[in-house]
Amino acid sequence: MAMIETIKRLGGLLLDLVFPISCINCGRDGYYLCDACHDKLDKLGQQQCLVCQKPSPFGKTHPDCVTRNTVDGAIAALNHKDPKVGSIIRTFKYNFVSSLSKPLAELIVAMIKREGLENYFGHFIIIPVPLHNRRFNWRGFNQAELLGRALAEELHILVDTGLVMRQKFTVPQTTLNAEARKRNIENAFSLLGDATDKKFLIIDDVVTSGSTANELAKLLKSKKATEIWLATAAHG
């Protein structure tokens, strides 16, 4: 695993030499996402309940929607339907541009602060959505973990990358409809530690139907976790 990651990093350095770094949106040299384009990205105007997808203050799951099988709230920074946002997320995940984790994490933190939730998450533990080993070996890094570590540093809270394991290899959720996503991700995770009386902030790059986050919430709540939220770079 370490050798594969090293090879991919070396490959990335060689690509930077052959194809100099430039902004994904405007082409400005020296940045994958320059400050001007960073500021112009389509920010979400309203957060949504992750169960019914309707607007909700602070992204809190509506009282009539929340159950032991759902997250208690969800915060997203950007609108994934914006082609520029979609391009950035694809580059982050599939072109192995791990350095995009910092500006994306900054956008999530800005949204958390805008919603007044910075102190609320003070006693939460960050859990990045884990990758299956096969996908991690192919990609060389877990984009959710990179975001999670950057967020933990910004929010001064703990991150735990060993509590949950992805035990089931699944097809990419983006290829499936909402019902198939639920079946695809069902029982995909297992718990390797104690969640009793703890609060968790799940981190991922994008949320669409919420199937992955809700499956993790179901697992953690079944092990006596008290509150589960999700934070992502984009919602679409």
C-alpha positions in Angstrom: 0.0 0.0 0.0 2.8 2.4 0.9 4.7 1.6 -2.3 1.6 2.3 -4.4 1.0 5.6 -2.7 4.7 6.6 -3.2 4.6 5.7 -6.9 1.4 7.8 -7.4 3.0 10.7 -5.6 6.2 10.5 -7.7 3.9 10.3 -10.8 2.2 13.4 -9.6 5.5 15.2 -9.2 6.5 14.2 -12.8 3.1 15.4 -14.1 3.7 18.8 -12.4 7.0 19.1 -14.2 5.5 18.2 -17.6 2.2 20.0 -17.1 2.6 22.9 -14.7 0.0 23.5 -12.1 -2.8 25.8 -13.2 -6.2 26.8 -11.9 -8.9 24.3 -12.9 -11.3 27.1 -13.7 -9.4 30.0 -15.1 -6.0 28.5 -16.0 -3.9 30.8 -13.8 -0.5 29.3 -13.2 0.6 28.1 -9.8 -2.8 27.1 -8.3 -5.2 24.3 -8.8 -7.9 26.7 -7.4 -6.9 30.4 -7.4 -8.2 32.8 -4.8 -10.5 34.6 -7.3 -12.1 31.4 -8.5 -12.3 30.1 -4.9 -14.4 33.2 -4.0 -16.7 32.9 -7.0 -17.8 29.2 -6.5 -21.5 28.7 -6.1 -22.1 28.5 -2.4 -25.3 26.9 -1.1 -27.7 29.6 0.0 -29.7 27.2 2.2 -28.9 24.0 3.9 -31.2 21.0 3.4 -32.6 18.2 5.5 -30.8 15.2 4.3 -33.9 12.9 4.5 -36.5 15.0 2.6 -34.1 17.3 0.8 -36.2 20.4 1.8 -34.6 23.5 3.3 -33.8 23.3 6.9 -32.2 25.9 9.3 -28.6 25.0 10.0 -29.0 21.8 8.0 -30.6 20.1 10.9 -32.7 17.0 10.0 -36.4 17.8 10.5 -38.0 16.4 13.6 -40.4 14.4 11.5 -37.5 13.0 9.4 -34.8 12.1 11.9 -34.6 8.5 13.1 -32.0 6.1 14.6 -31.1 5.4 11.0 -30.3 8.9 9.8 -27.9 11.7 10.5 -29.1 14.5 12.8 -27.9 17.2 10.5 -25.8 17.9 7.4 -23.8 20.9 6.2 -22.5 21.4 2.7 -20.5 24.3 1.3 -21.0 24.2 -2.5 -23.7 23.5 -5.1 -22.4 20.4 -7.0 -24.7 21.2 -9.9 -22.4 24.1 -10.7 -20.1 22.7 -13.5 -17.1 24.5 -11.9 -17.7 22.8 -8.6 -18.2 19.4 -10.3 -14.9 19.8 -12.2 -13.0 20.6 -8.9 -14.5 17.6 -7.1 -13.7 15.2 -10.0 -10.1 16.6 -10.2 -9.7 16.1 -6.5 -11.0 12.5 -6.5 -9.9 11.1 -9.8 -6.9 13.1 -10.9 -5.2 12.5 -7.6 -4.9 16.3 -6.8 -4.7 15.9 -3.0 -3.7 19.5 -2.5 -7.3 20.6 -3.2 -8.2 19.3 0.2 -7.1 22.5 1.9 -9.2 25.0 -0.1 -12.2 22.7 0.0 -11.9 22.3 3.8 -11.7 26.1 4.1 -15.0 26.3 2.3 -16.6 23.8 4.6 -15.3 25.6 7.7 -16.6 29.0 6.3 -20.1 27.4 5.9 -20.0 25.9 9.4 -19.1 29.4 10.7 -21.8 31.0 8.6 -24.4 28.7 10.1 -23.1 29.4 13.6 -22.1 25.8 14.3 -18.4 26.2 15.0 -18.8 25.9 18.8 -21.6 23.4 18.5 -19.1 20.9 16.9 -16.5 21.5 19.7 -17.0 18.1 21.3 -17.6 16.1 18.1 -15.1 13.6 16.7 -14.5 13.7 12.9 -14.9 10.4 11.0 -13.9 10.6 7.3 -16.0 8.2 5.2 -13.6 5.2 4.8 -12.6 3.7 1.5 -12.4 0.0 0.8 -8.8 -1.1 0.6 -9.1 -1.9 -3.1 -10.2 1.6 -3.9 -7.6 3.1 -1.5 -4.8 1.2 -3.2 -6.0 2.4 -6.6 -6.4 6.0 -5.6 -3.5 6.2 -3.2 -5.3 8.4 -0.7 -8.8 8.9 0.8 -10.1 12.3 -0.2 -12.5 12.3 2.8 -9.6 11.7 5.2 -7.7 14.6 3.7 -10.7 16.8 4.2 -11.3 15.5 7.7 -7.7 16.2 8.8 -7.8 19.7 7.4 -11.2 20.3 9.1 -10.0 18.9 12.4 -7.1 21.3 12.3 -9.3 24.3 11.5 -12.0 23.4 14.1 -9.6 22.2 16.8 -11.4 18.9 17.2 -10.3 15.2 17.1 -10.3 13.0 14.0 -10.5 9.2 14.2 -9.7 7.3 11.0 -9.6 3.9 12.7 -13.1 3.7 14.3 -15.0 2.6 11.2 -13.9 0.2 8.4 -15.4 -0.3 5.0 -15.8 -4.1 4.8 -17.8 -4.2 1.6 -16.5 -3.3 -1.9 -19.3 -1.3 -3.6 -19.8 0.2 -7.0 -19.5 4.0 -7.2 -22.7 5.6 -5.8 -22.8 8.1 -8.7 -23.8 5.4 -11.1 -26.9 4.4 -9.2 -30.4 5.8 -8.5 -31.5 6.6 -4.9 -33.0 3.2 -4.1 -30.0 1.3 -5.6 -27.7 3.5 -3.5 -29.3 2.3 -0.3 -29.0 -1.3 -1.3 -25.4 -0.8 -2.6 -24.2 0.7 0.7 -26.2 -1.5 3.1 -23.9 -3.2 5.7 -20.9 -1.7 4.0 -19.2 -0.6 7.3 -18.2 -2.2 10.5 -17.2 -0.6 13.8 -13.7 -1.2 15.3 -14.0 0.7 18.5 -16.4 2.3 21.1 -19.0 4.9 20.0 -20.9 5.0 23.4 -22.1 8.5 24.3 -20.0 10.1 21.6 -20.9 12.7 18.9 -19.5 12.3 15.4 -19.1 14.6 12.4 -18.9 12.4 9.3 -16.8 14.0 6.4 -17.1 13.3 2.7 -16.5 15.2 -0.5 -20.0 15.2 -1.9 -23.5 14.2 -0.7 -26.4 13.4 -3.0 -29.0 11.1 -1.6 -27.3 10.8 1.8 -27.3 7.0 1.7 -23.7 6.6 2.7 -23.9 9.1 5.6 -27.2 7.6 6.9 -25.7 4.0 6.7 -22.8 5.2 8.9 -25.2 7.0 11.2 -27.3 3.9 11.6 -24.2 1.9 12.5 -22.9 4.4 15.0 -26.3 5.0 16.6 -26.8 1.3 17.0 -23.6 1.3 19.1 -25.0 4.1 21.3 -23.5 7.2 19.7 -25.6 10.2 20.7 -25.5 12.5 17.7 -24.3 12.3 14.1 -23.8 15.1 11.6 -22.4 15.2 8.1 -20.2 17.9 6.5 -19.3 17.9 2.8 -17.6 20.1 0.3 -20.7 19.9 -2.0 -24.3 18.9 -2.2 -25.8 17.7 -5.5 
